[in-house]
Amino acid sequence: MAKELKTNAMRFLDKNKIAYTIQTYQCDEFIDGIHTAEQLGQPLEETFKTLVAHGKSGEYYCFLIPVAMELDLKKAAKSVGEKSVELIHVKDITKITGYVRGGCTPIGMKKQFRTVIHQTAVQLDLFYISGGRIGTQIRLSPTALADAIRAKFEDIIQ
């Protein structure tokens, strides 16, 4: 039996003793979060995507929002104390985070960026985020994740 290869995200969760489960799906290239959730039978409101943005200050930030929603850049900027933020270009994801598009997660990046999770997650016992590679989702407690990475919950969607 082949040993499951751990991602940086899983190693971080193990190290911090945060309970999680993984779900895998067959995928050779990027598919969006809505299709991923539908393929796995996950509720859209419990499946979150990770968006990385940079502010005028030059700092990078992670924003976790439900896959079917759009980030409100003004609310996102306000949540991190920036005048404005803009999403990084897709071609820069790996260079900045160490992850590929479709496998980006707020944990286990090259550097831990300040993270804001949409406030609906605080009402969930468990939610799904990327597992750190295409084809892998992690299900865990949003509050346990927030505590471990010092994230906060705010209204950041349109």
Disulfide bonds with the S-S distance in Angstrom:
none
